[in-house]
Amino acid sequence: MRDIIITHQPVELYKILKFEGMARSGGEAKMFIEQGEVLVNGAVETRKRKKIIAGDQIQLFDDCARIVLDEA
């Protein structure tokens, strides 16, 4: 599992998938979410704009990440 550092929260789920390279584009990220391919904290998440905060865990296929807030 890798850490994704964010500087502010919340961040929309599809944006994290897009900007962290888990999906090639925002459209692909939204498609994965709609199809039920994304897990947030172990549960299927189908809301594209789900607000993600520090401590959340995201999984897309075999790519797992934990969200960490950079408070510096």
CHARMM-style PDB file with segment names, atoms N, HN, CA, C and O in Angstrom:
ATOM      1  N   MET     1       0.852  -1.185   0.000  1.00  0.00      PROA
ATOM      2  CA  MET     1       0.000   0.000   0.000  1.00  0.00      PROA
ATOM      3  C   MET     1       0.893   1.244   0.000  1.00  0.00      PROA
ATOM      4  O   MET     1       1.865   1.328   0.751  1.00  0.00      PROA
ATOM      5  N   ARG     2       0.549   2.184  -0.840  1.00  0.00      PROA
ATOM      6  HN  ARG     2      -0.240   2.115  -1.450  1.00  0.00      PROA
ATOM      7  CA  ARG     2       1.316   3.425  -0.911  1.00  0.00      PROA
ATOM      8  C   ARG     2       0.528   4.565  -0.274  1.00  0.00      PROA
ATOM      9  O   ARG     2      -0.692   4.492  -0.130  1.00  0.00      PROA
ATOM     10  N   ASP     3       1.244   5.610   0.100  1.00  0.00      PROA
ATOM     11  HN  ASP     3       2.235   5.669  -0.018  1.00  0.00      PROA
ATOM     12  CA  ASP     3       0.604   6.789   0.673  1.00  0.00      PROA
ATOM     13  C   ASP     3       0.409   7.844  -0.406  1.00  0.00      PROA
ATOM     14  O   ASP     3       1.294   8.073  -1.229  1.00  0.00      PROA
ATOM     15  N   ILE     4      -0.748   8.480  -0.396  1.00  0.00      PROA
ATOM     16  HN  ILE     4      -1.467   8.294   0.274  1.00  0.00      PROA
ATOM     17  CA  ILE     4      -1.025   9.637  -1.245  1.00  0.00      PROA
ATOM     18  C   ILE     4      -1.119  10.835  -0.321  1.00  0.00      PROA
ATOM     19  O   ILE     4      -1.964  10.876   0.573  1.00  0.00      PROA
ATOM     20  N   ILE     5      -0.250  11.809  -0.540  1.00  0.00      PROA
ATOM     21  HN  ILE     5       0.437  11.776  -1.266  1.00  0.00      PROA
ATOM     22  CA  ILE     5      -0.207  12.990   0.313  1.00  0.00      PROA
ATOM     23  C   ILE     5      -1.100  14.071  -0.295  1.00  0.00      PROA
ATOM     24  O   ILE     5      -0.952  14.424  -1.465  1.00  0.00      PROA
ATOM     25  N   ILE     6      -2.020  14.588   0.504  1.00  0.00      PROA
ATOM     26  HN  ILE     6      -2.140  14.302   1.454  1.00  0.00      PROA
ATOM     27  CA  ILE     6      -2.856  15.697   0.064  1.00  0.00      PROA
ATOM     28  C   ILE     6      -2.546  16.909   0.936  1.00  0.00      PROA
ATOM     29  O   ILE     6      -2.144  16.765   2.091  1.00  0.00      PROA
ATOM     30  N   THR     7      -2.734  18.099   0.378  1.00  0.00      PROA
ATOM     31  HN  THR     7      -3.061  18.216  -0.560  1.00  0.00      PROA
ATOM     32  CA  THR     7      -2.432  19.322   1.130  1.00  0.00      PROA
ATOM     33  C   THR     7      -3.686  19.987   1.672  1.00  0.00      PROA
ATOM     34  O   THR     7      -3.606  20.869   2.527  1.00  0.00      PROA
ATOM     35  N   HSD     8      -4.847  19.565   1.176  1.00  0.00      PROA
ATOM     36  HN  HSD     8      -4.912  18.849   0.481  1.00  0.00      PROA
ATOM     37  CA  HSD     8      -6.112  20.067   1.702  1.00  0.00      PROA
ATOM     38  C   HSD     8      -7.141  18.944   1.606  1.00  0.00      PROA
ATOM     39  O   HSD     8      -6.975  17.993   0.842  1.00  0.00      PROA
ATOM     40  N   GLN     9      -8.177  19.069   2.373  1.00  0.00      PROA
ATOM     41  HN  GLN     9      -8.312  19.841   2.994  1.00  0.00      PROA
ATOM     42  CA  GLN     9      -9.240  18.062   2.331  1.00  0.00      PROA
ATOM     43  C   GLN     9     -10.571  18.748   2.497  1.00  0.00      PROA
ATOM     44  O   GLN     9     -10.640  19.824   3.091  1.00  0.00      PROA
ATOM     45  N   PRO    10     -11.623  18.159   1.993  1.00  0.00      PROA
ATOM     46  CA  PRO    10     -11.688  16.894   1.274  1.00  0.00      PROA
ATOM     47  C   PRO    10     -11.295  17.059  -0.206  1.00  0.00      PROA
ATOM     48  O   PRO    10     -11.232  18.172  -0.728  1.00  0.00      PROA
ATOM     49  N   VAL    11     -11.034  15.916  -0.866  1.00  0.00      PROA
ATOM     50  HN  VAL    11     -11.086  15.012  -0.442  1.00  0.00      PROA
ATOM     51  CA  VAL    11     -10.744  15.865  -2.295  1.00  0.00      PROA
ATOM     52  C   VAL    11     -11.718  14.867  -2.909  1.00  0.00      PROA
ATOM     53  O   VAL    11     -11.989  13.819  -2.323  1.00  0.00      PROA
ATOM     54  N   GLU    12     -12.238  15.187  -4.076  1.00  0.00      PROA
ATOM     55  HN  GLU    12     -12.018  16.038  -4.552  1.00  0.00      PROA
ATOM     56  CA  GLU    12     -13.187  14.291  -4.728  1.00  0.00      PROA
ATOM     57  C   GLU    12     -12.478  13.034  -5.222  1.00  0.00      PROA
ATOM     58  O   GLU    12     -11.355  13.093  -5.724  1.00  0.00      PROA
ATOM     59  N   LEU    13     -13.144  11.911  -5.073  1.00  0.00      PROA
ATOM     60  HN  LEU    13     -14.056  11.863  -4.665  1.00  0.00      PROA
ATOM     61  CA  LEU    13     -12.570  10.603  -5.391  1.00  0.00      PROA
ATOM     62  C   LEU    13     -12.015  10.534  -6.800  1.00  0.00      PROA
ATOM     63  O   LEU    13     -10.879  10.096  -6.983  1.00  0.00      PROA
ATOM     64  N   TYR    14     -12.776  10.951  -7.803  1.00  0.00      PROA
ATOM     65  HN  TYR    14     -13.699  11.307  -7.654  1.00  0.00      PROA
ATOM     66  CA  TYR    14     -12.303  10.801  -9.180  1.00  0.00      PROA
ATOM     67  C   TYR    14     -11.035  11.609  -9.432  1.00  0.00      PROA
ATOM     68  O   TYR    14     -10.206  11.217 -10.253  1.00  0.00      PROA
ATOM     69  N   LYS    15     -10.875  12.739  -8.731  1.00  0.00      PROA
ATOM     70  HN  LYS    15     -11.548  13.058  -8.064  1.00  0.00      PROA
ATOM     71  CA  LYS    15      -9.668  13.556  -8.897  1.00  0.00      PROA
ATOM     72  C   LYS    15      -8.434  12.838  -8.365  1.00  0.00      PROA
ATOM     73  O   LYS    15      -7.360  12.921  -8.961  1.00  0.00      PROA
ATOM     74  N   ILE    16      -8.580  12.144  -7.261  1.00  0.00      PROA
ATOM     75  HN  ILE    16      -9.453  12.076  -6.777  1.00  0.00      PROA
ATOM     76  CA  ILE    16      -7.449  11.385  -6.723  1.00  0.00      PROA
ATOM     77  C   ILE    16      -7.046  10.292  -7.697  1.00  0.00      PROA
ATOM     78  O   ILE    16      -5.859  10.117  -7.972  1.00  0.00      PROA
ATOM     79  N   LEU    17      -8.017   9.553  -8.224  1.00  0.00      PROA
ATOM     80  HN  LEU    17      -8.981   9.695  -8.000  1.00  0.00      PROA
ATOM     81  CA  LEU    17      -7.709   8.492  -9.173  1.00  0.00      PROA
ATOM     82  C   LEU    17      -6.984   9.049 -10.390  1.00  0.00      PROA
ATOM     83  O   LEU    17      -6.030   8.444 -10.878  1.00  0.00      PROA
ATOM     84  N   LYS    18      -7.430  10.188 -10.876  1.00  0.00      PROA
ATOM     85  HN  LYS    18      -8.205  10.680 -10.479  1.00  0.00      PROA
ATOM     86  CA  LYS    18      -6.843  10.814 -12.066  1.00  0.00      PROA
ATOM     87  C   LYS    18      -5.437  11.338 -11.784  1.00  0.00      PROA
ATOM     88  O   LYS    18      -4.492  10.976 -12.486  1.00  0.00      PROA
ATOM     89  N   PHE    19      -5.290  12.180 -10.772  1.00  0.00      PROA
ATOM     90  HN  PHE    19      -6.058  12.474 -10.202  1.00  0.00      PROA
ATOM     91  CA  PHE    19      -4.013  12.840 -10.538  1.00  0.00      PROA
ATOM     92  C   PHE    19      -2.942  11.910  -9.985  1.00  0.00      PROA
ATOM     93  O   PHE    19      -1.753  12.201 -10.118  1.00  0.00      PROA
ATOM     94  N   GLU    20      -3.329  10.808  -9.373  1.00  0.00      PROA
ATOM     95  HN  GLU    20      -4.294  10.571  -9.265  1.00  0.00      PROA
ATOM     96  CA  GLU    20      -2.347   9.855  -8.847  1.00  0.00      PROA
ATOM     97  C   GLU    20      -2.028   8.745  -9.841  1.00  0.00      PROA
ATOM     98  O   GLU    20      -1.283   7.820  -9.519  1.00  0.00      PROA
ATOM     99  N   GLY    21      -2.585   8.831 -11.045  1.00  0.00      PROA
ATOM    100  HN  GLY    21      -3.191   9.582 -11.306  1.00  0.00      PROA
ATOM    101  CA  GLY    21      -2.258   7.859 -12.086  1.00  0.00      PROA
ATOM    102  C   GLY    21      -2.931   6.514 -11.929  1.00  0.00      PROA
ATOM    103  O   GLY    21      -2.554   5.554 -12.601  1.00  0.00      PROA
ATOM    104  N   MET    22      -3.912   6.426 -11.062  1.00  0.00      PROA
ATOM    105  HN  MET    22      -4.218   7.207 -10.516  1.00  0.00      PROA
ATOM    106  CA  MET    22      -4.647   5.167 -10.919  1.00  0.00      PROA
ATOM    107  C   MET    22      -5.579   4.980 -12.118  1.00  0.00      PROA
ATOM    108  O   MET    22      -5.934   3.854 -12.469  1.00  0.00      PROA
ATOM    109  N   ALA    23      -5.974   6.097 -12.745  1.00  0.00      PROA
ATOM    110  HN  ALA    23      -5.686   7.012 -12.461  1.00  0.00      PROA
ATOM    111  CA  ALA    23      -6.753   6.097 -13.986  1.00  0.00      PROA
ATOM    112  C   ALA    23      -6.045   7.055 -14.941  1.00  0.00      PROA
ATOM    113  O   ALA    23      -5.388   8.001 -14.509  1.00  0.00      PROA
ATOM    114  N   ARG    24      -6.185   6.802 -16.247  1.00  0.00      PROA
ATOM    115  HN  ARG    24      -6.719   6.033 -16.598  1.00  0.00      PROA
ATOM    116  CA  ARG    24      -5.488   7.624 -17.240  1.00  0.00      PROA
ATOM    117  C   ARG    24      -6.121   8.993 -17.430  1.00  0.00      PROA
ATOM    118  O   ARG    24      -5.456   9.923 -17.887  1.00  0.00      PROA
ATOM    119  N   SER    25      -7.396   9.129 -17.086  1.00  0.00      PROA
ATOM    120  HN  SER    25      -7.936   8.374 -16.715  1.00  0.00      PROA
ATOM    121  CA  SER    25      -8.086  10.407 -17.276  1.00  0.00      PROA
ATOM    122  C   SER    25      -9.232  10.511 -16.269  1.00  0.00      PROA
ATOM    123  O   SER    25      -9.578   9.544 -15.591  1.00  0.00      PROA
ATOM    124  N   GLY    26      -9.801  11.698 -16.191  1.00  0.00      PROA
ATOM    125  HN  GLY    26      -9.520  12.484 -16.742  1.00  0.00      PROA
ATOM    126  CA  GLY    26     -10.956  11.881 -15.323  1.00  0.00      PROA
ATOM    127  C   GLY    26     -12.139  11.051 -15.793  1.00  0.00      PROA
ATOM    128  O   GLY    26     -12.889  10.509 -14.980  1.00  0.00      PROA
ATOM    129  N   GLY    27     -12.305  10.953 -17.114  1.00  0.00      PROA
ATOM    130  HN  GLY    27     -11.696  11.393 -17.774  1.00  0.00      PROA
ATOM    131  CA  GLY    27     -13.400  10.148 -17.665  1.00  0.00      PROA
ATOM    132  C   GLY    27     -13.246   8.683 -17.333  1.00  0.00      PROA
ATOM    133  O   GLY    27     -14.220   8.010 -16.995  1.00  0.00      PROA
ATOM    134  N   GLU    28     -12.013   8.180 -17.429  1.00  0.00      PROA
ATOM    135  HN  GLU    28     -11.222   8.726 -17.704  1.00  0.00      PROA
ATOM    136  CA  GLU    28     -11.766   6.781 -17.082  1.00  0.00      PROA
ATOM    137  C   GLU    28     -11.996   6.561 -15.593  1.00  0.00      PROA
ATOM    138  O   GLU    28     -12.557   5.539 -15.198  1.00  0.00      PROA
ATOM    139  N   ALA    29     -11.569   7.511 -14.763  1.00  0.00      PROA
ATOM    140  HN  ALA    29     -11.113   8.341 -15.084  1.00  0.00      PROA
ATOM    141  CA  ALA    29     -11.778   7.402 -13.316  1.00  0.00      PROA
ATOM    142  C   ALA    29     -13.269   7.320 -13.003  1.00  0.00      PROA
ATOM    143  O   ALA    29     -13.694   6.484 -12.205  1.00  0.00      PROA
ATOM    144  N   LYS    30     -14.059   8.184 -13.628  1.00  0.00      PROA
ATOM    145  HN  LYS    30     -13.713   8.863 -14.276  1.00  0.00      PROA
ATOM    146  CA  LYS    30     -15.507   8.179 -13.403  1.00  0.00      PROA
ATOM    147  C   LYS    30     -16.130   6.868 -13.861  1.00  0.00      PROA
ATOM    148  O   LYS    30     -17.045   6.357 -13.214  1.00  0.00      PROA
ATOM    149  N   MET    31     -15.642   6.318 -14.974  1.00  0.00      PROA
ATOM    150  HN  MET    31     -14.899   6.732 -15.499  1.00  0.00      PROA
ATOM    151  CA  MET    31     -16.160   5.046 -15.481  1.00  0.00      PROA
ATOM    152  C   MET    31     -15.882   3.912 -14.484  1.00  0.00      PROA
ATOM    153  O   MET    31     -16.765   3.105 -14.194  1.00  0.00      PROA
ATOM    154  N   PHE    32     -14.641   3.858 -13.961  1.00  0.00      PROA
ATOM    155  HN  PHE    32     -13.924   4.514 -14.197  1.00  0.00      PROA
ATOM    156  CA  PHE    32     -14.303   2.829 -12.977  1.00  0.00      PROA
ATOM    157  C   PHE    32     -15.212   2.929 -11.749  1.00  0.00      PROA
ATOM    158  O   PHE    32     -15.670   1.918 -11.218  1.00  0.00      PROA
ATOM    159  N   ILE    33     -15.463   4.160 -11.310  1.00  0.00      PROA
ATOM    160  HN  ILE    33     -15.091   4.982 -11.742  1.00  0.00      PROA
ATOM    161  CA  ILE    33     -16.310   4.366 -10.136  1.00  0.00      PROA
ATOM    162  C   ILE    33     -17.738   3.904 -10.433  1.00  0.00      PROA
ATOM    163  O   ILE    33     -18.336   3.173  -9.643  1.00  0.00      PROA
ATOM    164  N   GLU    34     -18.282   4.335 -11.579  1.00  0.00      PROA
ATOM    165  HN  GLU    34     -17.797   4.929 -12.220  1.00  0.00      PROA
ATOM    166  CA  GLU    34     -19.647   3.949 -11.953  1.00  0.00      PROA
ATOM    167  C   GLU    34     -19.812   2.435 -12.045  1.00  0.00      PROA
ATOM    168  O   GLU    34     -20.863   1.899 -11.694  1.00  0.00      PROA
ATOM    169  N   GLN    35     -18.775   1.747 -12.516  1.00  0.00      PROA
ATOM    170  HN  GLN    35     -17.921   2.182 -12.801  1.00  0.00      PROA
ATOM    171  CA  GLN    35     -18.834   0.298 -12.693  1.00  0.00      PROA
ATOM    172  C   GLN    35     -18.594  -0.472 -11.396  1.00  0.00      PROA
ATOM    173  O   GLN    35     -18.618  -1.703 -11.396  1.00  0.00      PROA
ATOM    174  N   GLY    36     -18.364   0.239 -10.297  1.00  0.00      PROA
ATOM    175  HN  GLY    36     -18.344   1.238 -10.297  1.00  0.00      PROA
ATOM    176  CA  GLY    36     -18.171  -0.424  -9.009  1.00  0.00      PROA
ATOM    177  C   GLY    36     -16.808  -1.054  -8.831  1.00  0.00      PROA
ATOM    178  O   GLY    36     -16.656  -1.992  -8.049  1.00  0.00      PROA
ATOM    179  N   GLU    37     -15.804  -0.546  -9.551  1.00  0.00      PROA
ATOM    180  HN  GLU    37     -15.928   0.217 -10.186  1.00  0.00      PROA
ATOM    181  CA  GLU    37     -14.446  -1.098  -9.479  1.00  0.00      PROA
ATOM    182  C   GLU    37     -13.618  -0.503  -8.344  1.00  0.00      PROA
ATOM    183  O   GLU    37     -12.544  -1.016  -8.029  1.00  0.00      PROA
ATOM    184  N   VAL    38     -14.105   0.569  -7.727  1.00  0.00      PROA
ATOM    185  HN  VAL    38     -14.977   0.986  -7.983  1.00  0.00      PROA
ATOM    186  CA  VAL    38     -13.324   1.292  -6.722  1.00  0.00      PROA
ATOM    187  C   VAL    38     -13.857   0.994  -5.329  1.00  0.00      PROA
ATOM    188  O   VAL    38     -15.062   1.037  -5.083  1.00  0.00      PROA
ATOM    189  N   LEU    39     -12.937   0.692  -4.426  1.00  0.00      PROA
ATOM    190  HN  LEU    39     -11.958   0.657  -4.626  1.00  0.00      PROA
ATOM    191  CA  LEU    39     -13.285   0.483  -3.023  1.00  0.00      PROA
ATOM    192  C   LEU    39     -12.741   1.655  -2.213  1.00  0.00      PROA
ATOM    193  O   LEU    39     -11.601   2.076  -2.410  1.00  0.00      PROA
ATOM    194  N   VAL    40     -13.549   2.175  -1.312  1.00  0.00      PROA
ATOM    195  HN  VAL    40     -14.475   1.833  -1.152  1.00  0.00      PROA
ATOM    196  CA  VAL    40     -13.107   3.190  -0.364  1.00  0.00      PROA
ATOM    197  C   VAL    40     -13.349   2.606   1.024  1.00  0.00      PROA
ATOM    198  O   VAL    40     -14.483   2.306   1.395  1.00  0.00      PROA
ATOM    199  N   ASN    41     -12.279   2.453   1.773  1.00  0.00      PROA
ATOM    200  HN  ASN    41     -11.357   2.697   1.471  1.00  0.00      PROA
ATOM    201  CA  ASN    41     -12.341   1.859   3.115  1.00  0.00      PROA
ATOM    202  C   ASN    41     -13.010   0.483   3.077  1.00  0.00      PROA
ATOM    203  O   ASN    41     -13.775   0.128   3.973  1.00  0.00      PROA
ATOM    204  N   GLY    42     -12.710  -0.283   2.027  1.00  0.00      PROA
ATOM    205  HN  GLY    42     -12.089   0.005   1.299  1.00  0.00      PROA
ATOM    206  CA  GLY    42     -13.184  -1.663   1.923  1.00  0.00      PROA
ATOM    207  C   GLY    42     -14.577  -1.837   1.357  1.00  0.00      PROA
ATOM    208  O   GLY    42     -15.039  -2.970   1.226  1.00  0.00      PROA
ATOM    209  N   ALA    43     -15.265  -0.756   1.017  1.00  0.00      PROA
ATOM    210  HN  ALA    43     -14.889   0.165   1.123  1.00  0.00      PROA
ATOM    211  CA  ALA    43     -16.631  -0.844   0.483  1.00  0.00      PROA
ATOM    212  C   ALA    43     -16.679  -0.257  -0.927  1.00  0.00      PROA
ATOM    213  O   ALA    43     -16.002   0.729  -1.218  1.00  0.00      PROA
ATOM    214  N   VAL    44     -17.479  -0.865  -1.796  1.00  0.00      PROA
ATOM    215  HN  VAL    44     -18.029  -1.667  -1.559  1.00  0.00      PROA
ATOM    216  CA  VAL    44     -17.647  -0.352  -3.148  1.00  0.00      PROA
ATOM    217  C   VAL    44     -18.219   1.058  -3.083  1.00  0.00      PROA
ATOM    218  O   VAL    44     -19.185   1.321  -2.368  1.00  0.00      PROA
ATOM    219  N   GLU    45     -17.604   1.955  -3.842  1.00  0.00      PROA
ATOM    220  HN  GLU    45     -16.819   1.741  -4.423  1.00  0.00      PROA
ATOM    221  CA  GLU    45     -18.047   3.348  -3.873  1.00  0.00      PROA
ATOM    222  C   GLU    45     -18.426   3.721  -5.301  1.00  0.00      PROA
ATOM    223  O   GLU    45     -17.608   3.588  -6.211  1.00  0.00      PROA
ATOM    224  N   THR    46     -19.653   4.184  -5.507  1.00  0.00      PROA
ATOM    225  HN  THR    46     -20.318   4.291  -4.768  1.00  0.00      PROA
ATOM    226  CA  THR    46     -20.120   4.543  -6.848  1.00  0.00      PROA
ATOM    227  C   THR    46     -20.379   6.040  -7.001  1.00  0.00      PROA
ATOM    228  O   THR    46     -20.888   6.475  -8.034  1.00  0.00      PROA
ATOM    229  N   ARG    47     -20.035   6.827  -5.991  1.00  0.00      PROA
ATOM    230  HN  ARG    47     -19.621   6.474  -5.152  1.00  0.00      PROA
ATOM    231  CA  ARG    47     -20.203   8.286  -6.091  1.00  0.00      PROA
ATOM    232  C   ARG    47     -18.894   8.905  -6.575  1.00  0.00      PROA
ATOM    233  O   ARG    47     -17.876   8.843  -5.886  1.00  0.00      PROA
ATOM    234  N   LYS    48     -18.932   9.501  -7.764  1.00  0.00      PROA
ATOM    235  HN  LYS    48     -19.759   9.552  -8.324  1.00  0.00      PROA
ATOM    236  CA  LYS    48     -17.729  10.088  -8.364  1.00  0.00      PROA
ATOM    237  C   LYS    48     -17.158  11.213  -7.514  1.00  0.00      PROA
ATOM    238  O   LYS    48     -15.942  11.382  -7.419  1.00  0.00      PROA
ATOM    239  N   ARG    49     -18.034  11.963  -6.908  1.00  0.00      PROA
ATOM    240  HN  ARG    49     -19.022  11.825  -6.985  1.00  0.00      PROA
ATOM    241  CA  ARG    49     -17.607  13.129  -6.137  1.00  0.00      PROA
ATOM    242  C   ARG    49     -17.555  12.852  -4.626  1.00  0.00      PROA
ATOM    243  O   ARG    49     -17.609  13.777  -3.815  1.00  0.00      PROA
ATOM    244  N   LYS    50     -17.452  11.594  -4.270  1.00  0.00      PROA
ATOM    245  HN  LYS    50     -17.408  10.843  -4.929  1.00  0.00      PROA
ATOM    246  CA  LYS    50     -17.289  11.207  -2.865  1.00  0.00      PROA
ATOM    247  C   LYS    50     -16.121  11.980  -2.285  1.00  0.00      PROA
ATOM    248  O   LYS    50     -15.036  12.001  -2.865  1.00  0.00      PROA
ATOM    249  N   LYS    51     -16.336  12.607  -1.155  1.00  0.00      PROA
ATOM    250  HN  LYS    51     -17.218  12.589  -0.684  1.00  0.00      PROA
ATOM    251  CA  LYS    51     -15.292  13.397  -0.509  1.00  0.00      PROA
ATOM    252  C   LYS    51     -14.334  12.473   0.243  1.00  0.00      PROA
ATOM    253  O   LYS    51     -14.741  11.720   1.128  1.00  0.00      PROA
ATOM    254  N   ILE    52     -13.063  12.546  -0.124  1.00  0.00      PROA
ATOM    255  HN  ILE    52     -12.733  13.158  -0.843  1.00  0.00      PROA
ATOM    256  CA  ILE    52     -12.020  11.718   0.474  1.00  0.00      PROA
ATOM    257  C   ILE    52     -11.217  12.572   1.440  1.00  0.00      PROA
ATOM    258  O   ILE    52     -10.852  13.704   1.126  1.00  0.00      PROA
ATOM    259  N   ILE    53     -10.946  12.024   2.616  1.00  0.00      PROA
ATOM    260  HN  ILE    53     -11.243  11.104   2.872  1.00  0.00      PROA
ATOM    261  CA  ILE    53     -10.188  12.738   3.638  1.00  0.00      PROA
ATOM    262  C   ILE    53      -9.027  11.871   4.117  1.00  0.00      PROA
ATOM    263  O   ILE    53      -8.946  10.686   3.794  1.00  0.00      PROA
ATOM    264  N   ALA    54      -8.140  12.476   4.886  1.00  0.00      PROA
ATOM    265  HN  ALA    54      -8.206  13.438   5.149  1.00  0.00      PROA
ATOM    266  CA  ALA    54      -6.997  11.761   5.445  1.00  0.00      PROA
ATOM    267  C   ALA    54      -7.476  10.542   6.232  1.00  0.00      PROA
ATOM    268  O   ALA    54      -8.456  10.607   6.974  1.00  0.00      PROA
ATOM    269  N   GLY    55      -6.772   9.443   6.055  1.00  0.00      PROA
ATOM    270  HN  GLY    55      -5.976   9.390   5.452  1.00  0.00      PROA
ATOM    271  CA  GLY    55      -7.120   8.205   6.733  1.00  0.00      PROA
ATOM    272  C   GLY    55      -7.917   7.258   5.854  1.00  0.00      PROA
ATOM    273  O   GLY    55      -7.967   6.059   6.129  1.00  0.00      PROA
ATOM    274  N   ASP    56      -8.544   7.778   4.794  1.00  0.00      PROA
ATOM    275  HN  ASP    56      -8.503   8.752   4.571  1.00  0.00      PROA
ATOM    276  CA  ASP    56      -9.285   6.907   3.880  1.00  0.00      PROA
ATOM    277  C   ASP    56      -8.321   6.020   3.098  1.00  0.00      PROA
ATOM    278  O   ASP    56      -7.173   6.391   2.855  1.00  0.00      PROA
ATOM    279  N   GLN    57      -8.804   4.854   2.713  1.00  0.00      PROA
ATOM    280  HN  GLN    57      -9.737   4.553   2.911  1.00  0.00      PROA
ATOM    281  CA  GLN    57      -8.041   3.938   1.876  1.00  0.00      PROA
ATOM    282  C   GLN    57      -8.812   3.701   0.594  1.00  0.00      PROA
ATOM    283  O   GLN    57     -10.020   3.463   0.613  1.00  0.00      PROA
ATOM    284  N   ILE    58      -8.097   3.769  -0.524  1.00  0.00      PROA
ATOM    285  HN  ILE    58      -7.116   3.962  -0.539  1.00  0.00      PROA
ATOM    286  CA  ILE    58      -8.703   3.607  -1.841  1.00  0.00      PROA
ATOM    287  C   ILE    58      -8.059   2.418  -2.530  1.00  0.00      PROA
ATOM    288  O   ILE    58      -6.844   2.234  -2.466  1.00  0.00      PROA
ATOM    289  N   GLN    59      -8.885   1.609  -3.189  1.00  0.00      PROA
ATOM    290  HN  GLN    59      -9.872   1.759  -3.240  1.00  0.00      PROA
ATOM    291  CA  GLN    59      -8.361   0.486  -3.960  1.00  0.00      PROA
ATOM    292  C   GLN    59      -9.027   0.458  -5.327  1.00  0.00      PROA
ATOM    293  O   GLN    59     -10.251   0.522  -5.435  1.00  0.00      PROA
ATOM    294  N   LEU    60      -8.209   0.361  -6.369  1.00  0.00      PROA
ATOM    295  HN  LEU    60      -7.215   0.308  -6.282  1.00  0.00      PROA
ATOM    296  CA  LEU    60      -8.679   0.173  -7.738  1.00  0.00      PROA
ATOM    297  C   LEU    60      -7.875  -0.989  -8.296  1.00  0.00      PROA
ATOM    298  O   LEU    60      -6.666  -0.882  -8.505  1.00  0.00      PROA
ATOM    299  N   PHE    61      -8.559  -2.096  -8.532  1.00  0.00      PROA
ATOM    300  HN  PHE    61      -9.540  -2.183  -8.362  1.00  0.00      PROA
ATOM    301  CA  PHE    61      -7.909  -3.341  -8.957  1.00  0.00      PROA
ATOM    302  C   PHE    61      -6.849  -3.710  -7.922  1.00  0.00      PROA
ATOM    303  O   PHE    61      -7.190  -3.908  -6.756  1.00  0.00      PROA
ATOM    304  N   ASP    62      -5.575  -3.808  -8.308  1.00  0.00      PROA
ATOM    305  HN  ASP    62      -5.298  -3.647  -9.255  1.00  0.00      PROA
ATOM    306  CA  ASP    62      -4.548  -4.203  -7.329  1.00  0.00      PROA
ATOM    307  C   ASP    62      -3.752  -3.008  -6.805  1.00  0.00      PROA
ATOM    308  O   ASP    62      -2.747  -3.191  -6.117  1.00  0.00      PROA
ATOM    309  N   ASP    63      -4.187  -1.798  -7.119  1.00  0.00      PROA
ATOM    310  HN  ASP    63      -5.003  -1.650  -7.678  1.00  0.00      PROA
ATOM    311  CA  ASP    63      -3.525  -0.578  -6.661  1.00  0.00      PROA
ATOM    312  C   ASP    63      -4.231  -0.076  -5.399  1.00  0.00      PROA
ATOM    313  O   ASP    63      -5.396   0.320  -5.439  1.00  0.00      PROA
ATOM    314  N   CYS    64      -3.505  -0.099  -4.281  1.00  0.00      PROA
ATOM    315  HN  CYS    64      -2.559  -0.421  -4.248  1.00  0.00      PROA
ATOM    316  CA  CYS    64      -4.071   0.319  -2.990  1.00  0.00      PROA
ATOM    317  C   CYS    64      -3.312   1.547  -2.483  1.00  0.00      PROA
ATOM    318  O   CYS    64      -2.088   1.621  -2.588  1.00  0.00      PROA
ATOM    319  N   ALA    65      -4.054   2.500  -1.936  1.00  0.00      PROA
ATOM    320  HN  ALA    65      -5.049   2.439  -1.851  1.00  0.00      PROA
ATOM    321  CA  ALA    65      -3.425   3.712  -1.418  1.00  0.00      PROA
ATOM    322  C   ALA    65      -4.140   4.200  -0.172  1.00  0.00      PROA
ATOM    323  O   ALA    65      -5.345   4.011   0.000  1.00  0.00      PROA
ATOM    324  N   ARG    66      -3.357   4.836   0.692  1.00  0.00      PROA
ATOM    325  HN  ARG    66      -2.379   4.989   0.553  1.00  0.00      PROA
ATOM    326  CA  ARG    66      -3.877   5.432   1.920  1.00  0.00      PROA
ATOM    327  C   ARG    66      -3.693   6.952   1.786  1.00  0.00      PROA
ATOM    328  O   ARG    66      -2.644   7.409   1.331  1.00  0.00      PROA
ATOM    329  N   ILE    67      -4.692   7.719   2.173  1.00  0.00      PROA
ATOM    330  HN  ILE    67      -5.543   7.347   2.542  1.00  0.00      PROA
ATOM    331  CA  ILE    67      -4.644   9.173   2.068  1.00  0.00      PROA
ATOM    332  C   ILE    67      -4.032   9.755   3.343  1.00  0.00      PROA
ATOM    333  O   ILE    67      -4.457   9.436   4.454  1.00  0.00      PROA
ATOM    334  N   VAL    68      -3.024  10.616   3.161  1.00  0.00      PROA
ATOM    335  HN  VAL    68      -2.679  10.875   2.259  1.00  0.00      PROA
ATOM    336  CA  VAL    68      -2.317  11.237   4.269  1.00  0.00      PROA
ATOM    337  C   VAL    68      -2.336  12.751   4.061  1.00  0.00      PROA
ATOM    338  O   VAL    68      -2.063  13.228   2.959  1.00  0.00      PROA
ATOM    339  N   LEU    69      -2.655  13.503   5.104  1.00  0.00      PROA
ATOM    340  HN  LEU    69      -2.877  13.116   5.999  1.00  0.00      PROA
ATOM    341  CA  LEU    69      -2.682  14.961   5.025  1.00  0.00      PROA
ATOM    342  C   LEU    69      -1.319  15.522   5.380  1.00  0.00      PROA
ATOM    343  O   LEU    69      -0.761  15.215   6.434  1.00  0.00      PROA
ATOM    344  N   ASP    70      -0.784  16.355   4.481  1.00  0.00      PROA
ATOM    345  HN  ASP    70      -1.237  16.604   3.625  1.00  0.00      PROA
ATOM    346  CA  ASP    70       0.481  17.048   4.730  1.00  0.00      PROA
ATOM    347  C   ASP    70       0.135  18.380   5.387  1.00  0.00      PROA
ATOM    348  O   ASP    70      -0.388  19.281   4.731  1.00  0.00      PROA
ATOM    349  N   GLU    71       0.422  18.503   6.659  1.00  0.00      PROA
ATOM    350  HN  GLU    71       0.847  17.771   7.192  1.00  0.00      PROA
ATOM    351  CA  GLU    71       0.031  19.694   7.403  1.00  0.00      PROA
ATOM    352  C   GLU    71       1.131  20.751   7.437  1.00  0.00      PROA
ATOM    353  O   GLU    71       1.025  21.737   8.166  1.00  0.00      PROA
ATOM    354  N   ALA    72       2.174  20.549   6.660  1.00  0.00      PROA
ATOM    355  HN  ALA    72       2.260  19.748   6.067  1.00  0.00      PROA
ATOM    356  CA  ALA    72       3.293  21.510   6.649  1.00  0.00      PROA
ATOM    357  C   ALA    72       2.957  22.764   5.885  1.00  0.00      PROA
ATOM    358  OT1 ALA    72       3.788  23.666   5.783  1.00  0.00      PROA
TER     359      ALA     72
END
